[in-house]
Amino acid sequence: MTIKEIAKLANTSRGTVDRVIHHRGKVNKALEERIWQIIQECNYSPNENGRILALNGKKRKIVILLGKESNPYFNLAKRGIVSSSQKNSIYNLELIFKEVDIYNQNQVLETICDIKNENPEGMIISCLADEKIEKELNEMQIPLVALSLDLNIASKVSFVGCDYDNSGALLGNLINLMLPSYSRIGIIAGSLKHKGQAQRLNSLKRVLNKNIKIYDMAENFDNDDESYKLTRELINNNNLDLLCFVGAGINGGLKAVNELQKKIKVITVDQSLDSERGLKYGLIQAVIAQHPYSQGLKALNVLIDYLYKHIDVKKEYLMENSIYLKESIISHTLDK
């Protein structure tokens, strides 16, 4: 007997059963009495649940839908998820990774259809959502954690991601410190359809000195080849003092900056080997890191807490941002 089965017999949610068992929160008195009656009739022991889960040997499928590993964020987030799985080996998790172009709606929808055949117990998902995608996910009714990009899904357990508002404000304040008035800056984004990046840019604009102007902006869709081409165009077509990356594609952008040999400051988001090298060799002046490894680690921990430990989880977990400069140690391998 599991909490899920008790909830089904009581015609209520698993969360409600958990609140009754652990005496957390208010539950309708009649429903509470019915739940306790079922528990007594079935001789359910909450402490036995974890032991049975560990000993019965059943593999528990967790599907993880992420963007392509060529984006350093997803590569590091995946490593965090794998690390969490190893630390929670008692739960016999089978991680099934699905890699997609998060900006390709058809590819995301096709992958979601494939996931249905896997019959997973839970999901971690990061994709650019729209009505069609959210409709498909709602129909699946699988408990999920939204990672990096929030979703409007009834079965969403929690959102784990970046504090985009703070990230953008930090970028804006750094630019104010680095540049005199009447300077010119360019922006390279992945896509402003990415709500997090759009929020990051809006916060940057909010705190930016009114005498520092954004002269041009381009979207590279997190693609390094596109980023290389767009960065060259932005620098050649505008007399820029600073270039700011608010998404991925940093490696391609840095290649263009290095080739053009122009005196231009660069600040970026996300921690990666590319940004570490950029800081080391003076191509980047500062990096705002959102700790993707920790986000991935937290996402699976939250799902495990909800599915198997039956612990109440928060609706949102935002990682604190960090500022890295040339002499900083970037903790992409130490962030555990």
C-alpha positions in Angstrom: 0.0 0.0 0.0 1.3 3.4 -1.0 0.2 7.0 -0.4 -0.9 7.1 -4.0 -3.2 4.1 -3.5 -4.6 5.6 -0.3 -5.3 8.9 -2.1 -7.1 7.0 -4.9 -9.3 5.1 -2.4 -10.1 8.3 -0.6 -10.7 10.1 -3.8 -8.2 12.9 -3.0 -4.7 14.0 -3.8 -1.5 12.4 -2.7 -0.5 15.8 -1.1 -3.6 15.8 1.0 -2.9 12.3 2.3 0.6 13.3 3.1 -0.6 16.4 5.1 -2.9 14.1 7.1 -0.2 11.5 7.9 2.3 14.2 8.9 -0.2 16.5 10.6 0.7 19.4 8.3 -1.9 21.9 7.2 -5.7 21.9 7.4 -7.8 19.1 5.8 -11.5 18.8 5.8 -12.5 16.8 8.9 -14.6 14.3 7.2 -11.9 13.6 4.5 -9.3 13.3 7.3 -11.3 10.7 9.1 -11.9 8.8 5.9 -8.1 8.8 5.2 -7.3 7.5 8.7 -9.9 4.8 8.3 -8.3 3.6 5.0 -4.9 3.7 6.6 -6.0 1.6 9.5 -7.9 -0.9 7.4 -4.9 -1.4 5.1 -2.4 -1.5 8.0 -0.3 1.2 6.2 2.9 2.2 7.9 4.6 5.4 6.5 8.0 4.2 7.7 7.6 1.0 5.7 7.1 2.8 2.4 10.8 3.9 2.0 12.1 0.4 2.9 9.8 -1.3 0.5 10.8 1.2 -2.2 14.4 0.4 -1.7 14.1 -3.3 -1.5 11.7 -4.3 -4.3 14.3 -3.7 -7.0 11.8 -1.9 -9.4 13.4 0.7 -11.6 11.5 4.0 -11.5 11.6 6.0 -14.7 12.3 9.7 -14.6 12.3 11.5 -18.0 14.4 14.6 -18.3 13.7 16.8 -21.4 16.5 19.4 -21.8 18.0 21.6 -24.5 21.1 20.4 -26.4 24.3 19.8 -24.5 26.1 22.3 -26.8 24.5 24.9 -24.5 26.7 24.9 -21.4 23.7 25.5 -19.2 22.1 22.2 -20.1 25.4 20.3 -20.0 26.0 21.4 -16.4 22.4 21.0 -15.4 22.5 17.4 -16.7 25.6 16.7 -14.6 23.7 18.0 -11.5 20.8 15.7 -12.2 23.1 12.7 -12.6 24.9 13.5 -9.4 21.5 13.7 -7.5 20.6 10.3 -8.9 23.8 8.8 -7.7 23.4 10.2 -4.2 19.8 8.8 -4.1 20.6 5.4 -5.5 18.3 3.8 -2.9 15.4 4.8 -5.1 16.5 2.8 -8.1 16.0 5.6 -10.6 16.3 5.1 -14.3 17.1 8.5 -15.9 15.9 8.9 -19.5 17.4 12.0 -21.1 15.7 13.6 -24.1 17.6 16.3 -25.9 15.7 18.9 -28.0 16.0 22.3 -29.7 14.0 24.2 -27.1 13.1 26.8 -29.8 11.6 24.1 -32.1 8.0 23.6 -31.2 7.4 20.6 -33.5 10.5 18.8 -32.1 9.4 19.4 -28.5 5.9 18.2 -29.2 7.2 15.0 -31.0 9.5 14.4 -28.0 6.6 14.8 -25.5 4.6 12.2 -27.6 7.6 9.8 -27.3 7.7 10.4 -23.5 4.2 9.1 -23.2 5.3 5.7 -24.3 8.0 5.6 -21.6 5.3 5.8 -18.9 7.5 7.7 -16.4 6.7 8.3 -12.8 8.0 11.9 -13.0 9.6 14.4 -15.3 12.1 17.3 -15.3 11.6 19.5 -18.3 13.1 22.7 -19.7 11.5 24.0 -22.9 10.1 27.1 -24.4 6.5 26.7 -23.7 3.4 27.7 -25.6 -0.3 26.7 -25.5 0.2 23.5 -27.5 3.1 22.2 -25.5 1.4 23.0 -22.2 -1.8 21.3 -23.4 0.2 18.1 -24.2 1.9 18.1 -20.9 -1.3 18.7 -19.0 -2.9 15.7 -20.7 -0.1 13.5 -19.5 -0.8 14.3 -15.8 2.7 13.3 -14.8 4.3 15.1 -11.8 7.0 17.4 -13.2 9.6 19.9 -12.2 10.1 22.8 -14.5 13.8 23.7 -14.9 15.0 27.1 -16.0 11.8 27.9 -17.9 8.6 27.9 -15.9 5.4 26.2 -17.1 1.7 26.6 -16.5 1.0 22.9 -15.8 -1.5 21.5 -13.3 0.8 18.6 -12.5 3.8 20.9 -11.9 5.4 20.1 -8.6 7.8 23.0 -8.5 9.9 25.4 -10.6 13.7 25.4 -10.2 15.6 28.2 -11.9 17.5 31.4 -12.0 16.5 34.7 -10.3 16.3 36.4 -13.7 15.2 39.8 -12.3 18.3 39.9 -10.0 20.6 38.6 -12.8 19.5 41.4 -15.1 19.9 44.0 -12.4 23.4 42.8 -11.7 24.3 43.1 -15.4 22.9 46.6 -15.5 24.8 47.7 -12.3 28.0 46.2 -13.6 27.7 48.1 -16.9 27.1 51.3 -14.9 30.3 50.8 -13.0 32.3 49.8 -16.0 31.3 52.5 -18.5 31.2 56.3 -18.5 28.0 58.2 -19.5 27.1 58.2 -23.2 28.7 54.8 -23.8 27.2 52.5 -26.4 26.3 48.9 -25.8 25.1 45.9 -27.8 23.0 43.0 -26.6 23.2 39.3 -27.8 20.3 37.2 -26.6 19.3 33.6 -27.2 15.7 34.5 -27.8 13.4 37.1 -26.2 10.7 34.4 -26.4 12.6 32.9 -23.6 10.7 34.5 -20.7 13.8 34.4 -18.4 16.0 36.1 -20.9 13.4 38.7 -21.6 13.0 39.4 -17.9 16.8 39.6 -17.5 17.0 42.2 -20.3 14.1 44.2 -18.9 15.8 44.3 -15.4 19.1 45.4 -17.1 17.3 48.2 -18.8 15.5 49.2 -15.6 18.8 49.9 -13.7 20.9 51.0 -16.6 22.2 54.6 -16.5 19.9 56.6 -18.7 22.9 58.1 -20.5 24.2 54.7 -21.6 22.4 53.6 -24.7 21.6 50.1 -26.1 22.4 50.6 -29.8 21.7 47.2 -31.2 20.4 43.8 -30.2 20.4 40.3 -31.9 19.1 36.9 -31.1 21.3 33.8 -31.8 18.9 31.1 -30.5 21.8 29.7 -28.4 23.7 28.7 -31.5 27.4 29.4 -31.5 27.7 29.7 -35.3 24.9 32.2 -35.5 26.3 34.0 -32.5 29.7 34.4 -34.2 28.1 35.9 -37.3 25.8 38.3 -35.3 28.6 39.4 -33.0 30.8 40.4 -36.0 27.9 42.3 -37.5 27.1 44.1 -34.2 30.7 45.1 -33.6 31.4 46.2 -37.2 28.1 48.1 -37.7 28.2 50.0 -34.4 30.9 51.8 -32.5 30.3 49.8 -29.3 32.0 50.1 -26.0 30.5 47.0 -24.5 28.8 43.8 -25.6 26.5 42.0 -23.2 25.4 38.3 -23.6 22.1 37.6 -21.8 21.9 34.0 -23.1 24.0 31.2 -24.6 26.2 31.2 -27.7 29.1 32.8 -25.8 31.8 30.7 -27.4 30.9 31.9 -30.9 30.6 35.4 -29.8 34.0 35.4 -28.1 35.6 34.0 -31.3 34.3 37.0 -33.2 35.5 39.4 -30.5 39.0 37.9 -30.5 39.3 37.9 -34.3 38.2 41.6 -34.7 40.8 42.8 -32.1 38.7 45.8 -31.2 38.8 47.4 -27.7 35.4 46.3 -26.5 34.3 45.1 -23.0 32.3 41.9 -22.7 30.1 40.7 -19.9 28.1 37.4 -20.0 25.8 35.1 -18.1 26.3 31.5 -17.2 29.3 29.7 -16.0 31.2 27.4 -18.4 34.7 26.6 -19.6 34.1 29.2 -22.4 33.4 31.9 -19.8 36.3 30.7 -17.6 38.7 31.0 -20.6 37.3 34.3 -21.6 37.9 35.7 -18.1 41.4 34.2 -18.0 42.5 35.8 -21.2 40.8 39.1 -20.8 38.1 38.7 -23.4 35.4 38.9 -20.7 35.3 41.4 -17.9 32.6 39.7 -15.7 30.3 36.8 -15.7 26.9 36.5 -13.8 26.5 32.8 -12.9 23.2 31.2 -12.2 24.7 27.8 -11.1 23.2 25.4 -13.5 24.8 22.4 -11.8 23.0 23.3 -8.6 19.8 23.8 -10.5 19.9 20.3 -12.0 20.8 18.8 -8.6 17.9 20.6 -6.9 15.4 19.7 -9.6 15.8 16.0 -9.1 16.1 16.3 -5.3 12.7 18.1 -5.3 11.1 15.4 -7.5 12.4 12.7 -5.2 11.1 14.5 -2.1 7.7 14.8 -3.7 7.4 11.3 -5.3 9.2 9.0 -2.8 9.8 10.8 0.5 6.4 12.5 0.5 7.9 15.8 1.8 6.2 19.1 1.1 8.1 21.0 -1.5 8.0 24.7 -2.3 6.4 25.9 -5.5 9.6 27.8 -6.5 13.4 27.5 -5.9 15.6 30.3 -7.3 19.3 29.9 -7.3 21.3 32.9 -6.0 23.4 34.6 -8.7 27.2 35.1 -8.4 29.5 37.6 -10.0 32.8 36.2 -11.3 35.8 38.4 -12.3 39.2 37.5 -13.8 40.7 36.3 -10.5 37.6 34.4 -9.4 37.5 30.6 -9.3 34.5 29.5 -11.4 32.9 26.6 -9.6 31.4 24.7 -12.5 33.1 21.6 -11.2 32.9 22.4 -7.5 29.3 23.6 -7.3 28.0 20.6 -5.3 
